[in-house]
Each structure stands twice: as C-alpha cells, then as structure tokens.
Amino acid sequence: MQTSFTEAQLRDPDTAESNRILRTCVHCGFCTATCPTFLLLGDELDSPRGRIYLIKDMLENDRPATEEVVRHVDRCLSCLSCMTTCPSGVNYMHLVDHARRHIEETYQRPPAERALRRLLSALLPYPGRFRLALLGASLGRHFSRFVPGRSMAAQRLRAMLKLAPAHVPGPSAMDRPGVFRAEGPRRGRVALLTGCAQRVLAPSINDATIRLLTRMGLDVVVRRDQGCCGALDHHMGHHDPAMRLARANIAAWMAELEGEGLDAVVVNASGCGTTVKDYGFMFRTEPEAAAAAQISALTMDISELLQKFDYAPSREKPGLTVAYHAACSLQHGQKITAAPKDLLKRAGFEVKEPAEGHICCGSAGTYNLMQPEIAGQLRDRKLANLDRTKADLIAAGNIGCLTQLSGGTMPTIHTVELLDWMAGGPEPAAIAPIRAAAARPGG
C-alpha cells in the first residue's frame, strides 16, 4: 500500500511504525474471510482491510478521528484472526493500537460513553474495587430484563448485569504476595502474574496454577508490587494509565530477576500474556526499553511452561470429553495452538475442537460490555458450535472467554484446573455436576 506521510510525521515513532505496517498491506482481502465483524455485518469498513483504509486516511492527514472512524474501529474485537490469515505479515495489532490512542486523544466521545470507559478503567484493574462492584451488580442481575430502552447505554447496562456472577467468590487464602516453595528438589523459579479480574471472578485458576507448579518443583513468586498488565487501558487507547501499570510490573519482575533470578514470567490469562509479551514493543522508546524487552522474552503462557517442564499426570483417565475453545489471544496473539490440546490429551481427556474455532467468542476484554449486541451474536454462534461437539465440558485458557461462554449447556473450566486435577490436585467444582448427570438413568 502506498503512503504519503511527511518527514516530520515520520519522526514520531508510532507514526513511523504505522507507516511500515501500512506499506506491508497488499489489499488482498484474505483477512475479510476470518474477521468476525465482517462475517456478521457484511460491511467492508467492518473488516481489517476497511479499517486499515480508515486508519491510513486519518493518520496520514493528521486529523482528529471522525464519528465514522470511531464507530468502525470500536467494533473491532482485536481478535487478531486477520494476522493469522494475512499472507503479507501485516501487524494489524500495533496499527489498531495506534489508532485507538489517536482516537482517545482527538475525539470527544458522548458523556455517557466517556463515563463508562472511565468507570471500567477505574474498576477492572483493581481487584478490591472490582469485587465490590460485582457484589452490587450480582444483586441487580435478575433485574437486567427490566432495564428500559434500546439505546446503546441501556444495552450496555443490561450486558453488565447479565455478566455479573450470581455468586462472587471470596478471596483465596493463596491470593497473597510471597514465594510458594517447590515441593521436593527445586527445578526452577517463576514469577506468576496473578492478574486483576481473574482474581475476583475465578481465584481457583491461580490456586491451581500455584499448586501444580510447586508440585512440579518450581518456586512460584507473587510480587507485592505487581498488578494489572495494562491490557484493558491499552486497548481502550488510554496510553498513560496502561504504561504506568506495565511499568510497575516490569520493575517488580526485574527486581526478582536481578535478585534470586527467574526462569519465566508465567501468565495463565492469555489476554494478559499477549500484552506482557508486547511490553518490549510498547516500551521501545522508553528508558525501560531493555528491561521491557527482557521481561517480554521471559514471558510464557502456562501451557508453554508446562510443556517445558514436562507436565505428567498422576491420576487415571477421567473418561471425560473436553471441547477446547482456543482463545483468540492465545491462538492469534501468541501463536500457541497445539500446546493446550496436547497437554489435555496427555492428562487423559478426549479433546474435540468446534467448527469455526478461529472465530472469536465475543469477549475480547471489555468488548462484550461496550458492543453487547455483536458480542452476543458471536457468543451464541460459538456456543452452538461447541454444543455440536457433544463434549462434557468446555476448556479454555482465558478468563474472559470462560466468563463469556458460561451459562450455556456445558460448564467452562480453565485448562490449568483440569491439568492440576489430573496431576494430584483437587477436583474442579464444575466436575461434580457432570458426574452426577452421567450417573442418572439415561445420562
């Protein structure tokens, strides 16, 4: 694609990178075939190719974002399926991140939308605040159908109430900073990103991760001074808050690396992992550039780490079939496709994959709150494909997907909870109802 940025514009590192990305695109349109919003809406401007044209025009002319640009960029899930499909290697992720930052800096959103975005930014990255908000929302979830109106604000409020869990788990006894020591001879030492929303919605995921890794001979470090990875703010175009959160994590893990050392920074929420692995790029012009690149290079998804340290089950096969849902951030963002399925098979599960496994479930960070109608259609489409596998349960490696897909005909369980169970950990709570159903006549 031809571009016409000026020399002055290209002195800005973000613009220079976007120029390089735009020039990589050859207009082939392969990306449209796997773009969820294009599949649903059929609008070229709701495809990666269409958005690229809009972004190019906006950045090249160095003008404020228009309502049209904002509407179509906001509808992008950042599922990155287009990057898997693209034969030219267009880094759409970095281009759309730049566009979102430009939008937030140049476009005045309606007051209600600005307020919602500020609220999400103030709540979700902070577990204490998020837990209080969920406790309130869980009381109101049964009244979601009574929220009047068809406006976007009403749709978003209904979506938030529906997604609120009926029961908010209390904090785990293991949810604390410190070092969880390896059982037996120590084979390694890792730092665990415990995350923010996941700690509130499903503390059992971090518990299972720590139990499993310590049994495998790994010290697990949870730093007091780490926090949210910054993904939520980053993908809303809130540059400074995202960088502040990421900077704190880099400093925390570098202190550990330069102290007793680390074999990896392990992440069990793939959406967070994609962002942490991108710290090197995000900080490429910052004083922390070298440290950020080092942390990104150390970062591993839990499935990568378990393969590296030769995960092995210790229980008999459970006789259960798992429908594996590949989170977009894992298969497209991190290019990890085989490891989780191989581990589940090694643990004794029969693994089935749904049709259209490359298509997003509609969670996409805060997308299911900001674009509830499209997210709902994608959820229904994904659940229908998962149901056709006739599996016993759904496994995935991302808390957003697990939340989005909950409430269907099958329970959702994080992959690491199943692997922990098969290697000597406790049975996940969702397994008992499956066993009970199977034991009933005709089950």
C-alpha positions as CSV (number, residue, x, y, z in Angstrom):
1,M,0.0,0.0,0.0
2,Q,1.4,3.4,-0.9
3,T,1.6,6.0,1.8
4,S,2.4,9.7,1.8
5,F,3.4,10.6,5.4
6,T,5.7,13.7,5.6
7,E,9.2,13.6,7.0
8,A,8.0,15.5,10.1
9,Q,5.3,12.9,10.7
10,L,7.7,10.0,10.4
11,R,9.9,11.4,13.1
12,D,7.2,10.2,15.5
13,P,8.0,6.5,16.3
14,D,4.3,5.4,16.4
15,T,3.6,7.0,13.0
16,A,6.8,5.6,11.5
17,E,5.8,2.1,12.7
18,S,2.2,2.5,11.3
19,N,3.7,3.7,8.0
20,R,5.8,0.5,7.9
21,I,2.7,-1.6,8.7
22,L,0.5,0.1,6.1
23,R,3.1,-0.4,3.4
24,T,3.1,-4.1,4.1
25,C,-0.6,-4.4,3.2
26,V,-1.3,-5.5,-0.4
27,H,-5.1,-5.1,-0.3
28,C,-5.6,-8.9,-0.9
29,G,-8.7,-9.2,1.3
30,F,-7.8,-12.6,2.8
31,C,-8.5,-11.0,6.2
32,T,-12.1,-10.4,5.4
33,A,-12.8,-14.2,5.4
34,T,-11.9,-14.6,9.0
35,C,-13.0,-11.3,10.5
36,P,-15.9,-11.8,12.9
37,T,-17.5,-8.4,12.4
38,F,-17.3,-8.7,8.7
39,L,-18.9,-12.1,8.8
40,L,-21.7,-10.8,10.9
41,L,-22.2,-7.3,9.4
42,G,-21.0,-7.7,5.8
43,D,-19.6,-4.1,5.8
44,E,-16.2,-3.6,4.2
45,L,-15.5,-0.9,6.8
46,D,-16.0,-3.5,9.5
47,S,-13.2,-5.7,8.1
48,P,-9.5,-5.3,8.8
49,R,-8.9,-4.1,5.2
50,G,-11.6,-1.4,5.6
51,R,-10.4,-0.3,8.9
52,I,-6.8,-0.1,7.5
53,Y,-8.1,2.4,4.9
54,L,-9.8,4.5,7.5
55,I,-6.8,4.5,9.8
56,K,-4.4,5.3,7.0
57,D,-6.6,8.3,5.9
58,M,-6.8,9.6,9.5
59,L,-3.2,9.3,10.4
60,E,-1.8,10.4,7.0
61,N,-3.9,13.6,7.1
62,D,-3.1,14.0,10.8
63,R,-6.7,14.9,11.6
64,P,-9.0,14.2,14.5
65,A,-10.9,11.0,14.4
66,T,-14.4,11.2,12.9
67,E,-17.5,9.5,14.2
68,E,-17.3,7.1,11.2
69,V,-13.7,6.1,12.1
70,V,-14.5,5.7,15.8
71,R,-17.6,3.5,15.0
72,H,-15.8,1.0,12.9
73,V,-12.6,0.9,15.0
74,D,-14.7,0.5,18.1
75,R,-16.4,-2.5,16.5
76,C,-13.0,-4.3,16.1
77,L,-12.6,-7.0,18.6
78,S,-8.7,-7.1,18.3
79,C,-9.1,-10.8,18.0
80,L,-6.2,-10.8,15.6
81,S,-7.6,-13.5,13.4
82,C,-6.6,-11.3,10.5
83,M,-3.0,-11.5,11.5
84,T,-3.1,-15.3,11.3
85,T,-4.8,-15.2,7.9
86,C,-2.6,-12.4,6.4
87,P,-0.1,-13.7,3.9
88,S,1.9,-10.5,4.0
89,G,2.5,-10.3,7.7
90,V,0.6,-7.1,8.4
91,N,0.9,-6.3,12.1
92,Y,-2.7,-5.1,12.5
93,M,-2.4,-5.2,16.3
94,H,0.1,-2.4,16.5
95,L,-1.7,-0.4,13.9
96,V,-5.1,-0.5,15.6
97,D,-3.5,0.2,19.0
98,H,-2.0,3.4,17.5
99,A,-5.4,4.3,16.0
100,R,-7.1,3.8,19.3
101,R,-4.7,6.1,21.1
102,H,-5.1,8.7,18.4
103,I,-8.9,8.4,18.8
104,E,-8.8,8.9,22.5
105,E,-6.5,12.0,22.1
106,T,-8.5,13.7,19.3
107,Y,-12.2,12.5,19.6
108,Q,-14.8,13.7,22.1
109,R,-17.0,10.8,22.9
110,P,-20.5,11.3,24.3
111,P,-20.6,12.0,28.0
112,A,-22.2,8.6,28.9
113,E,-19.6,6.7,27.0
114,R,-16.7,8.7,28.4
115,A,-18.1,8.0,31.9
116,L,-18.4,4.2,31.2
117,R,-14.9,4.0,29.9
118,R,-13.5,5.8,32.9
119,L,-15.5,3.6,35.2
120,L,-14.1,0.4,33.6
121,S,-10.6,1.8,33.8
122,A,-11.1,2.7,37.5
123,L,-12.6,-0.7,38.5
124,L,-11.4,-3.7,36.5
125,P,-7.7,-3.4,37.0
126,Y,-8.1,-3.2,40.8
127,P,-9.4,-6.4,42.4
128,G,-10.7,-4.8,45.6
129,R,-12.8,-2.2,43.7
130,F,-13.9,-4.8,41.2
131,R,-15.1,-7.2,43.8
132,L,-17.2,-4.5,45.5
133,A,-18.7,-3.5,42.1
134,L,-19.6,-7.2,41.3
135,L,-21.2,-7.7,44.7
136,G,-23.5,-4.8,43.8
137,A,-24.1,-6.0,40.3
138,S,-24.9,-9.5,41.4
139,L,-27.8,-8.2,43.4
140,G,-29.2,-6.4,40.3
141,R,-28.5,-9.1,37.7
142,H,-32.1,-10.5,38.0
143,F,-33.5,-7.2,37.1
144,S,-31.5,-6.8,33.8
145,R,-34.5,-7.6,31.7
146,F,-36.4,-4.6,33.2
147,V,-33.8,-2.0,32.1
148,P,-35.8,0.1,29.7
149,G,-34.9,1.3,26.2
150,R,-33.0,0.1,23.2
151,S,-30.2,2.7,23.4
152,M,-26.6,1.6,23.5
153,A,-26.4,2.8,27.1
154,A,-29.4,0.5,28.0
155,Q,-27.8,-2.4,26.1
156,R,-24.5,-2.0,27.9
157,L,-26.2,-1.8,31.3
158,R,-28.1,-5.0,30.6
159,A,-24.9,-6.7,29.4
160,M,-23.0,-5.7,32.6
161,L,-25.8,-7.0,34.8
162,K,-26.1,-10.3,32.9
163,L,-22.4,-10.9,33.0
164,A,-22.2,-10.4,36.7
165,P,-21.9,-13.8,38.5
166,A,-24.7,-14.9,40.8
167,H,-22.1,-15.6,43.4
168,V,-18.9,-13.7,43.9
169,P,-16.2,-15.9,45.3
170,G,-14.3,-14.7,48.3
171,P,-10.6,-14.0,48.1
172,S,-8.5,-17.2,48.1
173,A,-6.2,-18.0,51.0
174,M,-3.4,-18.3,48.4
175,D,-4.1,-14.9,47.0
176,R,-1.2,-13.2,48.6
177,P,2.2,-11.9,47.7
178,G,5.2,-14.1,48.6
179,V,7.1,-17.2,47.5
180,F,5.3,-20.5,47.2
181,R,8.1,-23.0,47.6
182,A,8.7,-26.0,45.3
183,E,7.8,-29.4,46.7
184,G,10.9,-31.7,46.5
185,P,14.0,-30.7,44.6
186,R,13.7,-27.3,43.1
187,R,13.8,-27.3,39.3
188,G,13.2,-23.7,38.6
189,R,11.8,-20.4,39.7
190,V,9.0,-18.4,38.1
191,A,7.0,-15.2,38.7
192,L,3.2,-15.5,38.3
193,L,1.1,-12.7,37.1
194,T,-2.0,-13.2,39.2
195,G,-3.9,-10.6,37.2
196,C,-6.9,-8.4,38.3
197,A,-10.4,-9.5,37.1
198,Q,-9.4,-13.2,37.2
199,R,-8.5,-13.0,40.9
200,V,-12.1,-11.9,41.6
201,L,-14.1,-13.9,39.1
202,A,-12.2,-17.3,39.5
203,P,-9.5,-17.3,42.2
204,S,-9.4,-21.1,41.7
205,I,-7.3,-20.6,38.5
206,N,-4.4,-19.1,40.3
207,D,-4.7,-21.6,43.1
208,A,-4.5,-24.5,40.6
209,T,-1.5,-22.9,38.9
210,I,0.4,-22.5,42.1
211,R,-0.4,-26.0,43.3
212,L,0.6,-27.6,40.0
213,L,3.8,-25.7,39.5
214,T,5.0,-26.2,43.1
215,R,4.3,-29.9,42.8
216,M,6.4,-29.9,39.6
217,G,9.4,-28.5,41.5
218,L,9.0,-24.8,40.8
219,D,9.2,-21.9,43.2
220,V,6.3,-19.5,42.4
221,V,6.9,-15.8,43.2
222,V,4.0,-13.4,43.5
223,R,5.4,-9.9,43.8
224,R,3.5,-7.4,46.1
225,D,4.3,-4.6,43.7
226,Q,2.9,-6.2,40.5
227,G,-0.6,-5.6,39.3
228,C,-2.8,-5.4,36.2
229,C,-0.9,-6.0,33.0
230,G,-2.4,-2.8,31.4
231,A,-4.2,-4.6,28.6
232,L,-7.6,-3.1,29.4
233,D,-6.4,0.5,29.3
234,H,-4.1,-0.2,26.4
235,H,-6.9,-1.5,24.2
236,M,-9.2,1.4,25.1
237,G,-6.5,3.8,23.9
238,H,-5.7,5.0,27.5
239,H,-1.9,5.2,26.9
240,D,-0.6,6.7,30.1
241,P,-2.5,4.5,32.6
242,A,-1.6,1.4,30.6
243,M,2.1,2.3,30.6
244,R,2.0,3.1,34.3
245,L,0.6,-0.3,35.1
246,A,3.0,-2.1,32.8
247,R,6.0,-0.1,34.2
248,A,5.2,-1.3,37.7
249,N,5.2,-4.9,36.5
250,I,8.5,-4.5,34.7
251,A,10.2,-3.0,37.7
252,A,8.8,-5.7,40.0
253,W,9.9,-8.6,37.8
254,M,13.3,-7.1,37.0
255,A,13.9,-6.8,40.8
256,E,13.2,-10.5,41.1
257,L,15.3,-11.4,38.0
258,E,18.3,-9.4,39.3
259,G,17.8,-10.9,42.8
260,E,17.3,-14.7,43.0
261,G,16.6,-15.0,39.3
262,L,13.7,-16.2,37.2
263,D,13.2,-18.9,34.6
264,A,10.0,-17.3,33.4
265,V,7.2,-14.9,34.0
266,V,4.2,-17.1,33.7
267,V,0.7,-15.9,32.7
268,N,-2.5,-18.0,32.9
269,A,-4.8,-15.5,31.2
270,S,-3.9,-15.4,27.6
271,G,-5.2,-11.9,27.0
272,C,-2.7,-10.6,29.6
273,G,0.0,-12.8,28.2
274,T,-0.3,-11.2,24.7
275,T,0.1,-7.8,26.3
276,V,3.1,-8.7,28.5
277,K,4.8,-10.3,25.5
278,D,4.4,-7.0,23.8
279,Y,6.0,-4.9,26.5
280,G,9.2,-4.8,24.5
281,F,7.4,-3.0,21.7
282,M,5.3,-0.8,23.9
283,F,8.5,0.5,25.7
284,R,10.8,0.5,22.7
285,T,11.4,4.3,23.0
286,E,11.2,4.5,26.8
287,P,14.1,4.4,29.3
288,E,12.9,0.9,30.3
289,A,13.3,-0.5,26.8
290,A,15.9,-3.1,27.6
291,A,14.2,-4.3,30.7
292,A,10.8,-4.4,29.0
293,A,12.3,-6.5,26.2
294,Q,13.9,-8.8,28.7
295,I,10.6,-9.3,30.5
296,S,8.7,-10.0,27.2
297,A,11.3,-12.6,26.2
298,L,10.9,-14.3,29.6
299,T,7.1,-14.4,29.5
300,M,5.3,-17.7,28.9
301,D,1.8,-18.9,28.8
302,I,1.1,-21.5,31.4
303,S,0.8,-24.2,28.6
304,E,4.3,-23.3,27.3
305,L,5.8,-23.6,30.8
306,L,4.1,-26.9,31.5
307,Q,5.5,-28.3,28.3
308,K,8.9,-27.0,29.0
309,F,9.0,-28.7,32.4
310,D,7.4,-32.0,31.2
311,Y,4.0,-32.0,32.8
312,A,2.8,-35.5,33.6
313,P,-0.5,-36.7,35.1
314,S,-0.7,-39.0,38.1
315,R,-4.4,-40.0,38.0
316,E,-6.3,-42.4,35.9
317,K,-8.0,-41.1,32.8
318,P,-11.2,-39.3,33.9
319,G,-13.4,-40.6,31.0
320,L,-14.4,-37.0,30.0
321,T,-14.5,-35.3,26.7
322,V,-13.3,-31.7,26.5
323,A,-14.4,-29.2,23.9
324,Y,-11.3,-27.0,23.6
325,H,-12.0,-23.3,23.0
326,A,-8.9,-21.6,21.6
327,A,-8.8,-18.1,23.0
328,C,-8.0,-15.5,20.2
329,S,-5.3,-14.0,22.3
330,L,-3.6,-17.4,22.6
331,Q,-4.0,-18.8,19.0
332,H,-3.7,-15.5,17.1
333,G,-2.0,-13.2,19.6
334,Q,0.7,-15.6,20.9
335,K,0.5,-18.2,18.1
336,I,0.0,-21.0,20.6
337,T,-2.3,-23.6,19.1
338,A,-1.1,-27.2,19.9
339,A,0.3,-27.0,23.5
340,P,-3.0,-26.8,25.4
341,K,-4.6,-29.6,23.4
342,D,-1.6,-31.8,23.7
343,L,-1.5,-31.2,27.5
344,L,-5.2,-32.1,27.9
345,K,-4.7,-35.3,25.8
346,R,-1.6,-36.2,27.9
347,A,-3.8,-35.7,31.0
348,G,-6.2,-38.3,29.7
349,F,-9.0,-36.2,28.3
350,E,-10.6,-36.8,24.9
351,V,-10.3,-33.4,23.1
352,K,-12.7,-32.1,20.5
353,E,-12.4,-28.9,18.6
354,P,-15.5,-26.9,17.5
355,A,-16.1,-25.7,13.9
356,E,-15.0,-22.2,13.3
357,G,-12.5,-22.5,16.1
358,H,-10.7,-19.4,14.7
359,I,-13.7,-17.1,15.2
360,C,-13.9,-15.0,18.4
361,C,-16.4,-15.8,21.1
362,G,-17.2,-12.1,21.5
363,S,-15.5,-11.5,24.9
364,A,-12.4,-9.5,23.8
365,G,-11.6,-7.7,27.0
366,T,-14.4,-5.2,27.6
367,Y,-15.9,-5.7,24.1
368,N,-18.9,-7.7,25.5
369,L,-19.7,-4.7,27.7
370,M,-19.0,-2.0,25.0
371,Q,-20.6,-3.8,22.0
372,P,-23.1,-6.2,23.6
373,E,-25.2,-6.9,20.5
374,I,-22.3,-8.1,18.3
375,A,-20.7,-9.9,21.3
376,G,-24.0,-11.7,22.0
377,Q,-24.3,-12.9,18.4
378,L,-20.7,-14.2,18.5
379,R,-21.3,-15.9,21.8
380,D,-24.4,-17.7,20.5
381,R,-22.5,-18.7,17.4
382,K,-19.6,-20.1,19.4
383,L,-21.8,-21.9,21.9
384,A,-23.7,-23.6,19.1
385,N,-20.5,-24.9,17.6
386,L,-19.3,-26.0,21.0
387,D,-22.6,-27.8,21.7
388,R,-22.2,-29.8,18.4
389,T,-19.1,-31.5,19.8
390,K,-21.3,-33.3,22.3
391,A,-18.5,-32.8,24.9
392,D,-18.8,-32.9,28.7
393,L,-17.2,-29.5,29.3
394,I,-15.5,-26.5,27.7
395,A,-11.9,-25.8,28.5
396,A,-10.1,-22.5,27.6
397,G,-7.1,-20.6,28.8
398,N,-8.5,-17.1,29.2
399,I,-10.8,-15.8,31.9
400,G,-12.7,-13.5,29.5
401,C,-13.7,-16.4,27.3
402,L,-14.7,-18.6,30.2
403,T,-17.0,-15.8,31.5
404,Q,-18.4,-15.1,28.1
405,L,-19.2,-18.8,27.5
406,S,-20.6,-19.6,30.9
407,G,-24.3,-20.2,31.3
408,G,-24.5,-22.5,28.3
409,T,-25.2,-26.2,28.3
410,M,-21.7,-27.1,29.3
411,P,-19.6,-25.9,32.3
412,T,-16.5,-23.9,31.5
413,I,-13.2,-24.7,33.2
414,H,-9.7,-23.3,32.8
415,T,-7.3,-25.7,31.2
416,V,-4.8,-25.4,34.1
417,E,-7.5,-26.5,36.6
418,L,-8.1,-29.7,34.7
419,L,-4.3,-30.4,34.4
420,D,-3.8,-29.7,38.1
421,W,-6.6,-32.2,39.0
422,M,-5.1,-34.9,36.8
423,A,-1.7,-34.3,38.4
424,G,-2.9,-34.7,42.0
425,G,-4.9,-31.5,42.7
426,P,-8.5,-31.3,43.8
427,E,-11.4,-32.0,41.5
428,P,-12.7,-28.7,40.0
429,A,-16.1,-27.8,41.4
430,A,-17.7,-28.0,37.9
431,I,-16.9,-31.7,37.5
432,A,-19.3,-33.0,40.2
433,P,-22.4,-32.0,38.3
434,I,-21.1,-33.7,35.2
435,R,-20.5,-36.9,37.1
436,A,-24.0,-36.7,38.7
437,A,-25.6,-36.2,35.3
438,A,-23.8,-39.1,33.9
439,A,-24.8,-41.3,36.8
440,R,-28.6,-40.6,36.3
441,P,-30.6,-43.1,34.3
442,G,-30.3,-42.2,30.6
443,G,-27.3,-39.9,31.5
